[in-house]
Amino acid sequence: MRELVVAIRLFIVLTVLTGVVYPLIVTWIAQTAFRDKANGSLISKDGKIVGSRLIGQPFDDPKYFWSRPSATVPFPYNAAASGGSNLGPLNPALVGGKDSAGKEVPGAIADRVEALKVAGSSEGKVPTDLVTASGSGLDPHISPEAADLQVARVAKARGMTSDAVRAIVNAHTEPRQLGLFGEPVVNVLELNLALDVAQQQ
């Protein structure tokens, strides 16, 4: 009987510590020291939440910079189903190939390059991150090279000079972390919002 009482007391103490006290302390620290990150790094415009700086969004309007493709299902940039396509670099679904009738069928990469060309972003070599999905499917960034490829199209669609658009891109290019890790990147949502603001001024 004594062992049962000890077990019940231990159960109650651990439940209070790990189920109430610990979560409250962690939540308090997060909301005090890392409020923005703890709440999803949300971005607001005119008092309305338009997205998160950590999760990509699809853009197809020529006046906006386009994001990296997403392979999440059932829709792109689905944060509840983060993941890649798991297709190898030579998979026909990506690079194309012949169908069962022997007819050449373009892959997803060729389709994406064509979409960029039709929209007016066809000058120069197309960076890999504009035609292949990331491993998470949620990448909110593109490379400076991917942004530069789209400058002329965005400038034309907005009636701005390429230099003006490029200056905004440069202002929103994030350097390597701590100057050492990763590569410079551009947050697409923040860049597009900055372009909207620049045109309103």
PyRosetta script that sets phi, psi and omega in degrees:
from pyrosetta import init, pose_from_sequence

init()
pose = pose_from_sequence("MRELVVAIRLFIVLTVLTGVVYPLIVTWIAQTAFRDKANGSLISKDGKIVGSRLIGQPFDDPKYFWSRPSATVPFPYNAAASGGSNLGPLNPALVGGKDSAGKEVPGAIADRVEALKVAGSSEGKVPTDLVTASGSGLDPHISPEAADLQVARVAKARGMTSDAVRAIVNAHTEPRQLGLFGEPVVNVLELNLALDVAQQQ")
pose.set_psi(1, -40.3)
pose.set_omega(1, 179.8)
pose.set_phi(2, -61.2)
pose.set_psi(2, -40.9)
pose.set_omega(2, -179.8)
pose.set_phi(3, -64.3)
pose.set_psi(3, -36.6)
pose.set_omega(3, 178.1)
pose.set_phi(4, -64.3)
pose.set_psi(4, -43.2)
pose.set_omega(4, 178.8)
pose.set_phi(5, -62.2)
pose.set_psi(5, -44.1)
pose.set_omega(5, 179.1)
pose.set_phi(6, -62.0)
pose.set_psi(6, -42.0)
pose.set_omega(6, -179.2)
pose.set_phi(7, -64.0)
pose.set_psi(7, -42.0)
pose.set_omega(7, 179.5)
pose.set_phi(8, -65.2)
pose.set_psi(8, -43.8)
pose.set_omega(8, 179.3)
pose.set_phi(9, -62.3)
pose.set_psi(9, -43.6)
pose.set_omega(9, 179.3)
pose.set_phi(10, -63.0)
pose.set_psi(10, -40.3)
pose.set_omega(10, 177.9)
pose.set_phi(11, -60.8)
pose.set_psi(11, -45.3)
pose.set_omega(11, -179.2)
pose.set_phi(12, -64.6)
pose.set_psi(12, -45.1)
pose.set_omega(12, -178.6)
pose.set_phi(13, -62.9)
pose.set_psi(13, -46.7)
pose.set_omega(13, -179.3)
pose.set_phi(14, -66.4)
pose.set_psi(14, -35.9)
pose.set_omega(14, 177.5)
pose.set_phi(15, -62.9)
pose.set_psi(15, -44.6)
pose.set_omega(15, 179.2)
pose.set_phi(16, -65.1)
pose.set_psi(16, -43.8)
pose.set_omega(16, -177.9)
pose.set_phi(17, -66.9)
pose.set_psi(17, -51.6)
pose.set_omega(17, -174.3)
pose.set_phi(18, -87.4)
pose.set_psi(18, -22.4)
pose.set_omega(18, -177.6)
pose.set_phi(19, -99.7)
pose.set_psi(19, -16.8)
pose.set_omega(19, -177.8)
pose.set_phi(20, -126.5)
pose.set_psi(20, -60.2)
pose.set_omega(20, -174.0)
pose.set_phi(21, -64.1)
pose.set_psi(21, -52.4)
pose.set_omega(21, -177.9)
pose.set_phi(22, -59.7)
pose.set_psi(22, -49.8)
pose.set_omega(22, 178.1)
pose.set_phi(23, -59.4)
pose.set_psi(23, -37.5)
pose.set_omega(23, 179.4)
pose.set_phi(24, -65.7)
pose.set_psi(24, -41.6)
pose.set_omega(24, 179.6)
pose.set_phi(25, -65.7)
pose.set_psi(25, -45.3)
pose.set_omega(25, -179.7)
pose.set_phi(26, -63.2)
pose.set_psi(26, -43.3)
pose.set_omega(26, 178.8)
pose.set_phi(27, -63.2)
pose.set_psi(27, -41.9)
pose.set_omega(27, 179.4)
pose.set_phi(28, -63.1)
pose.set_psi(28, -43.8)
pose.set_omega(28, 178.4)
pose.set_phi(29, -62.7)
pose.set_psi(29, -44.7)
pose.set_omega(29, -178.6)
pose.set_phi(30, -63.1)
pose.set_psi(30, -44.3)
pose.set_omega(30, -177.5)
pose.set_phi(31, -74.0)
pose.set_psi(31, -21.2)
pose.set_omega(31, -179.8)
pose.set_phi(32, -89.0)
pose.set_psi(32, -48.4)
pose.set_omega(32, -173.8)
pose.set_phi(33, -96.6)
pose.set_psi(33, -26.1)
pose.set_omega(33, -175.7)
pose.set_phi(34, -134.5)
pose.set_psi(34, 46.4)
pose.set_omega(34, -173.1)
pose.set_phi(35, -54.7)
pose.set_psi(35, -48.0)
pose.set_omega(35, -177.2)
pose.set_phi(36, -61.8)
pose.set_psi(36, -48.7)
pose.set_omega(36, -178.9)
pose.set_phi(37, -67.3)
pose.set_psi(37, -39.5)
pose.set_omega(37, -178.3)
pose.set_phi(38, -64.6)
pose.set_psi(38, -26.5)
pose.set_omega(38, -178.3)
pose.set_phi(39, -99.3)
pose.set_psi(39, 13.7)
pose.set_omega(39, 172.6)
pose.set_phi(40, 98.1)
pose.set_psi(40, 10.1)
pose.set_omega(40, -179.3)
pose.set_phi(41, 49.4)
pose.set_psi(41, 49.0)
pose.set_omega(41, -175.7)
pose.set_phi(42, -74.9)
pose.set_psi(42, 148.0)
pose.set_omega(42, 178.4)
pose.set_phi(43, -114.8)
pose.set_psi(43, 129.9)
pose.set_omega(43, -179.3)
pose.set_phi(44, -112.5)
pose.set_psi(44, 149.6)
pose.set_omega(44, 174.4)
pose.set_phi(45, -138.2)
pose.set_psi(45, 122.7)
pose.set_omega(45, -177.4)
pose.set_phi(46, 54.8)
pose.set_psi(46, 39.7)
pose.set_omega(46, 177.7)
pose.set_phi(47, 77.4)
pose.set_psi(47, 6.3)
pose.set_omega(47, -178.3)
pose.set_phi(48, -118.4)
pose.set_psi(48, 135.0)
pose.set_omega(48, 178.7)
pose.set_phi(49, -72.6)
pose.set_psi(49, 124.6)
pose.set_omega(49, -177.9)
pose.set_phi(50, -111.6)
pose.set_psi(50, -5.2)
pose.set_omega(50, 178.7)
pose.set_phi(51, 157.8)
pose.set_psi(51, -171.8)
pose.set_omega(51, 177.9)
pose.set_phi(52, -120.5)
pose.set_psi(52, 144.6)
pose.set_omega(52, 178.8)
pose.set_phi(53, -74.5)
pose.set_psi(53, -4.2)
pose.set_omega(53, -178.3)
pose.set_phi(54, -104.8)
pose.set_psi(54, -7.8)
pose.set_omega(54, -177.6)
pose.set_phi(55, -128.1)
pose.set_psi(55, 126.8)
pose.set_omega(55, -177.9)
pose.set_phi(56, -68.3)
pose.set_psi(56, 166.0)
pose.set_omega(56, 176.7)
pose.set_phi(57, -137.4)
pose.set_psi(57, 151.5)
pose.set_omega(57, 177.6)
pose.set_phi(58, -80.5)
pose.set_psi(58, 136.8)
pose.set_omega(58, 173.5)
pose.set_phi(59, -130.8)
pose.set_psi(59, 133.1)
pose.set_omega(59, 176.4)
pose.set_phi(60, -132.3)
pose.set_psi(60, -1.8)
pose.set_omega(60, 176.6)
pose.set_phi(61, -73.5)
pose.set_psi(61, 132.2)
pose.set_omega(61, -179.1)
pose.set_phi(62, -57.1)
pose.set_psi(62, -23.5)
pose.set_omega(62, -177.4)
pose.set_phi(63, -81.7)
pose.set_psi(63, -3.6)
pose.set_omega(63, 178.4)
pose.set_phi(64, -114.1)
pose.set_psi(64, 151.9)
pose.set_omega(64, 171.3)
pose.set_phi(65, -72.2)
pose.set_psi(65, 139.6)
pose.set_omega(65, -178.4)
pose.set_phi(66, -91.5)
pose.set_psi(66, 147.1)
pose.set_omega(66, -179.3)
pose.set_phi(67, -84.6)
pose.set_psi(67, 173.7)
pose.set_omega(67, 173.2)
pose.set_phi(68, -69.3)
pose.set_psi(68, 141.4)
pose.set_omega(68, 178.5)
pose.set_phi(69, -57.7)
pose.set_psi(69, 153.7)
pose.set_omega(69, 179.1)
pose.set_phi(70, -125.5)
pose.set_psi(70, 139.2)
pose.set_omega(70, -179.6)
pose.set_phi(71, -107.4)
pose.set_psi(71, 13.0)
pose.set_omega(71, -179.2)
pose.set_phi(72, -70.4)
pose.set_psi(72, 155.4)
pose.set_omega(72, 178.9)
pose.set_phi(73, -122.4)
pose.set_psi(73, 155.0)
pose.set_omega(73, -1.3)
pose.set_phi(74, -82.8)
pose.set_psi(74, 2.1)
pose.set_omega(74, 177.4)
pose.set_phi(75, -143.2)
pose.set_psi(75, 158.7)
pose.set_omega(75, -178.2)
pose.set_phi(76, -62.1)
pose.set_psi(76, 147.8)
pose.set_omega(76, 176.5)
pose.set_phi(77, 59.1)
pose.set_psi(77, 36.0)
pose.set_omega(77, 177.6)
pose.set_phi(78, -80.1)
pose.set_psi(78, 104.8)
pose.set_omega(78, -176.0)
pose.set_phi(79, -66.8)
pose.set_psi(79, -17.9)
pose.set_omega(79, 179.2)
pose.set_phi(80, -83.8)
pose.set_psi(80, -6.9)
pose.set_omega(80, -178.7)
pose.set_phi(81, -139.0)
pose.set_psi(81, 50.2)
pose.set_omega(81, -178.2)
pose.set_phi(82, -60.3)
pose.set_psi(82, 135.3)
pose.set_omega(82, 178.6)
pose.set_phi(83, 164.7)
pose.set_psi(83, 163.5)
pose.set_omega(83, 179.2)
pose.set_phi(84, -96.8)
pose.set_psi(84, -176.0)
pose.set_omega(84, -178.9)
pose.set_phi(85, -83.0)
pose.set_psi(85, -18.6)
pose.set_omega(85, -176.0)
pose.set_phi(86, 63.1)
pose.set_psi(86, 20.8)
pose.set_omega(86, 176.9)
pose.set_phi(87, -87.0)
pose.set_psi(87, 135.3)
pose.set_omega(87, 177.6)
pose.set_phi(88, -72.1)
pose.set_psi(88, 164.0)
pose.set_omega(88, -176.0)
pose.set_phi(89, -64.3)
pose.set_psi(89, -18.0)
pose.set_omega(89, 179.3)
pose.set_phi(90, -108.7)
pose.set_psi(90, 11.1)
pose.set_omega(90, -179.3)
pose.set_phi(91, -64.1)
pose.set_psi(91, 131.8)
pose.set_omega(91, -179.8)
pose.set_phi(92, -56.6)
pose.set_psi(92, -28.5)
pose.set_omega(92, 178.3)
pose.set_phi(93, -63.2)
pose.set_psi(93, -26.5)
pose.set_omega(93, 178.3)
pose.set_phi(94, -94.5)
pose.set_psi(94, -51.5)
pose.set_omega(94, -172.2)
pose.set_phi(95, -96.3)
pose.set_psi(95, -7.4)
pose.set_omega(95, -179.1)
pose.set_phi(96, 90.2)
pose.set_psi(96, 175.8)
pose.set_omega(96, -178.9)
pose.set_phi(97, 165.3)
pose.set_psi(97, -162.6)
pose.set_omega(97, -178.5)
pose.set_phi(98, -100.8)
pose.set_psi(98, 139.1)
pose.set_omega(98, 176.6)
pose.set_phi(99, -82.4)
pose.set_psi(99, -173.9)
pose.set_omega(99, -176.5)
pose.set_phi(100, -63.1)
pose.set_psi(100, -22.2)
pose.set_omega(100, 179.4)
pose.set_phi(101, -91.6)
pose.set_psi(101, 2.8)
pose.set_omega(101, 179.8)
pose.set_phi(102, 83.5)
pose.set_psi(102, 9.0)
pose.set_omega(102, -179.3)
pose.set_phi(103, -88.0)
pose.set_psi(103, 137.3)
pose.set_omega(103, 178.8)
pose.set_phi(104, -68.3)
pose.set_psi(104, 128.6)
pose.set_omega(104, 179.7)
pose.set_phi(105, -122.4)
pose.set_psi(105, 126.2)
pose.set_omega(105, 179.6)
pose.set_phi(106, -69.6)
pose.set_psi(106, 148.8)
pose.set_omega(106, 178.0)
pose.set_phi(107, -90.9)
pose.set_psi(107, -178.1)
pose.set_omega(107, -177.6)
pose.set_phi(108, -61.6)
pose.set_psi(108, -35.7)
pose.set_omega(108, -178.9)
pose.set_phi(109, -64.3)
pose.set_psi(109, -45.8)
pose.set_omega(109, 178.7)
pose.set_phi(110, -62.6)
pose.set_psi(110, -38.7)
pose.set_omega(110, 178.4)
pose.set_phi(111, -63.4)
pose.set_psi(111, -40.5)
pose.set_omega(111, -179.4)
pose.set_phi(112, -69.7)
pose.set_psi(112, -39.0)
pose.set_omega(112, 176.5)
pose.set_phi(113, -63.2)
pose.set_psi(113, -41.6)
pose.set_omega(113, 179.3)
pose.set_phi(114, -64.2)
pose.set_psi(114, -39.9)
pose.set_omega(114, 178.6)
pose.set_phi(115, -62.5)
pose.set_psi(115, -40.6)
pose.set_omega(115, 176.7)
pose.set_phi(116, -64.3)
pose.set_psi(116, -40.6)
pose.set_omega(116, -179.5)
pose.set_phi(117, -64.4)
pose.set_psi(117, -46.2)
pose.set_omega(117, 180.0)
pose.set_phi(118, -61.8)
pose.set_psi(118, -37.4)
pose.set_omega(118, -178.5)
pose.set_phi(119, -75.5)
pose.set_psi(119, -16.0)
pose.set_omega(119, 178.8)
pose.set_phi(120, 107.4)
pose.set_psi(120, 16.4)
pose.set_omega(120, 179.6)
pose.set_phi(121, -113.8)
pose.set_psi(121, 53.5)
pose.set_omega(121, -171.4)
pose.set_phi(122, -109.9)
pose.set_psi(122, -3.7)
pose.set_omega(122, -176.9)
pose.set_phi(123, -81.0)
pose.set_psi(123, 127.1)
pose.set_omega(123, 178.8)
pose.set_phi(124, 91.5)
pose.set_psi(124, 172.1)
pose.set_omega(124, 180.0)
pose.set_phi(125, -71.4)
pose.set_psi(125, 133.6)
pose.set_omega(125, -178.5)
pose.set_phi(126, -80.6)
pose.set_psi(126, 121.1)
pose.set_omega(126, 179.0)
pose.set_phi(127, -62.8)
pose.set_psi(127, 148.0)
pose.set_omega(127, -177.4)
pose.set_phi(128, -56.4)
pose.set_psi(128, -38.2)
pose.set_omega(128, -174.4)
pose.set_phi(129, -71.1)
pose.set_psi(129, -8.7)
pose.set_omega(129, 176.1)
pose.set_phi(130, -89.5)
pose.set_psi(130, -12.4)
pose.set_omega(130, -176.5)
pose.set_phi(131, -125.3)
pose.set_psi(131, -2.2)
pose.set_omega(131, 176.9)
pose.set_phi(132, -127.5)
pose.set_psi(132, 144.1)
pose.set_omega(132, -179.5)
pose.set_phi(133, -78.6)
pose.set_psi(133, 151.9)
pose.set_omega(133, 176.8)
pose.set_phi(134, -78.8)
pose.set_psi(134, 169.2)
pose.set_omega(134, 179.9)
pose.set_phi(135, -64.8)
pose.set_psi(135, -31.1)
pose.set_omega(135, -179.6)
pose.set_phi(136, -89.2)
pose.set_psi(136, -25.8)
pose.set_omega(136, -175.0)
pose.set_phi(137, 77.4)
pose.set_psi(137, 4.2)
pose.set_omega(137, -175.1)
pose.set_phi(138, -120.8)
pose.set_psi(138, 6.1)
pose.set_omega(138, -172.8)
pose.set_phi(139, -55.6)
pose.set_psi(139, 120.3)
pose.set_omega(139, -179.4)
pose.set_phi(140, -87.5)
pose.set_psi(140, -3.5)
pose.set_omega(140, -174.0)
pose.set_phi(141, -110.8)
pose.set_psi(141, 156.5)
pose.set_omega(141, 166.5)
pose.set_phi(142, -128.4)
pose.set_psi(142, 165.0)
pose.set_omega(142, 178.9)
pose.set_phi(143, -75.6)
pose.set_psi(143, 156.9)
pose.set_omega(143, 174.7)
pose.set_phi(144, -56.8)
pose.set_psi(144, -32.8)
pose.set_omega(144, 178.3)
pose.set_phi(145, -66.4)
pose.set_psi(145, -39.1)
pose.set_omega(145, 178.4)
pose.set_phi(146, -67.4)
pose.set_psi(146, -35.8)
pose.set_omega(146, 176.7)
pose.set_phi(147, -69.0)
pose.set_psi(147, -43.1)
pose.set_omega(147, -177.7)
pose.set_phi(148, -61.5)
pose.set_psi(148, -35.9)
pose.set_omega(148, 179.3)
pose.set_phi(149, -62.4)
pose.set_psi(149, -27.1)
pose.set_omega(149, -175.2)
pose.set_phi(150, -96.7)
pose.set_psi(150, -5.5)
pose.set_omega(150, -174.7)
pose.set_phi(151, -58.1)
pose.set_psi(151, -48.4)
pose.set_omega(151, -177.0)
pose.set_phi(152, -60.3)
pose.set_psi(152, -43.3)
pose.set_omega(152, -179.9)
pose.set_phi(153, -63.0)
pose.set_psi(153, -47.3)
pose.set_omega(153, -178.6)
pose.set_phi(154, -64.3)
pose.set_psi(154, -42.4)
pose.set_omega(154, 179.9)
pose.set_phi(155, -61.2)
pose.set_psi(155, -44.2)
pose.set_omega(155, 179.9)
pose.set_phi(156, -64.4)
pose.set_psi(156, -44.5)
pose.set_omega(156, -177.9)
pose.set_phi(157, -65.8)
pose.set_psi(157, -28.5)
pose.set_omega(157, -177.5)
pose.set_phi(158, -99.0)
pose.set_psi(158, -5.9)
pose.set_omega(158, -177.6)
pose.set_phi(159, 69.8)
pose.set_psi(159, 31.5)
pose.set_omega(159, 178.1)
pose.set_phi(160, -110.7)
pose.set_psi(160, 164.8)
pose.set_omega(160, 175.0)
pose.set_phi(161, -80.5)
pose.set_psi(161, 153.1)
pose.set_omega(161, 178.0)
pose.set_phi(162, -61.7)
pose.set_psi(162, -36.6)
pose.set_omega(162, 179.6)
pose.set_phi(163, -62.9)
pose.set_psi(163, -39.8)
pose.set_omega(163, -179.9)
pose.set_phi(164, -65.9)
pose.set_psi(164, -42.3)
pose.set_omega(164, 179.4)
pose.set_phi(165, -68.1)
pose.set_psi(165, -42.2)
pose.set_omega(165, -179.3)
pose.set_phi(166, -63.2)
pose.set_psi(166, -34.7)
pose.set_omega(166, 178.2)
pose.set_phi(167, -64.0)
pose.set_psi(167, -37.8)
pose.set_omega(167, 178.1)
pose.set_phi(168, -69.4)
pose.set_psi(168, -38.7)
pose.set_omega(168, 176.3)
pose.set_phi(169, -60.7)
pose.set_psi(169, -47.1)
pose.set_omega(169, -179.9)
pose.set_phi(170, -60.7)
pose.set_psi(170, -37.7)
pose.set_omega(170, -179.5)
pose.set_phi(171, -68.6)
pose.set_psi(171, -22.3)
pose.set_omega(171, -178.7)
pose.set_phi(172, -109.4)
pose.set_psi(172, 16.0)
pose.set_omega(172, 175.3)
pose.set_phi(173, -88.0)
pose.set_psi(173, 121.0)
pose.set_omega(173, -179.0)
pose.set_phi(174, -90.3)
pose.set_psi(174, 131.4)
pose.set_omega(174, -178.8)
pose.set_phi(175, -74.2)
pose.set_psi(175, 176.7)
pose.set_omega(175, 174.5)
pose.set_phi(176, -57.3)
pose.set_psi(176, 145.4)
pose.set_omega(176, 178.2)
pose.set_phi(177, -65.2)
pose.set_psi(177, 127.2)
pose.set_omega(177, -177.8)
pose.set_phi(178, 57.7)
pose.set_psi(178, 18.0)
pose.set_omega(178, 179.4)
pose.set_phi(179, 76.0)
pose.set_psi(179, 2.6)
pose.set_omega(179, -174.4)
pose.set_phi(180, -126.6)
pose.set_psi(180, -40.5)
pose.set_omega(180, -168.0)
pose.set_phi(181, -98.4)
pose.set_psi(181, 139.5)
pose.set_omega(181, 177.4)
pose.set_phi(182, 75.7)
pose.set_psi(182, -163.7)
pose.set_omega(182, 180.0)
pose.set_phi(183, -126.6)
pose.set_psi(183, 160.0)
pose.set_omega(183, 175.2)
pose.set_phi(184, -59.7)
pose.set_psi(184, 142.0)
pose.set_omega(184, -178.5)
pose.set_phi(185, -139.0)
pose.set_psi(185, 163.9)
pose.set_omega(185, 177.7)
pose.set_phi(186, -125.8)
pose.set_psi(186, 125.7)
pose.set_omega(186, 177.4)
pose.set_phi(187, -79.3)
pose.set_psi(187, 116.1)
pose.set_omega(187, -171.4)
pose.set_phi(188, -65.9)
pose.set_psi(188, -45.2)
pose.set_omega(188, -178.4)
pose.set_phi(189, -63.5)
pose.set_psi(189, -45.9)
pose.set_omega(189, 179.7)
pose.set_phi(190, -63.8)
pose.set_psi(190, -38.3)
pose.set_omega(190, 178.6)
pose.set_phi(191, -64.0)
pose.set_psi(191, -46.0)
pose.set_omega(191, -179.2)
pose.set_phi(192, -65.4)
pose.set_psi(192, -38.0)
pose.set_omega(192, 176.8)
pose.set_phi(193, -65.7)
pose.set_psi(193, -38.3)
pose.set_omega(193, 178.8)
pose.set_phi(194, -65.1)
pose.set_psi(194, -36.1)
pose.set_omega(194, 177.4)
pose.set_phi(195, -64.8)
pose.set_psi(195, -42.2)
pose.set_omega(195, 177.4)
pose.set_phi(196, -60.5)
pose.set_psi(196, -43.6)
pose.set_omega(196, 179.7)
pose.set_phi(197, -64.0)
pose.set_psi(197, -42.2)
pose.set_omega(197, -178.6)
pose.set_phi(198, -62.6)
pose.set_psi(198, -35.2)
pose.set_omega(198, -179.9)
pose.set_phi(199, -76.0)
pose.set_psi(199, -23.3)
pose.set_omega(199, 179.7)
pose.set_phi(200, -79.9)
pose.set_psi(200, -16.9)
pose.set_omega(200, -176.7)
pose.set_phi(201, -82.5)
pose.dump_pdb("model.pdb")
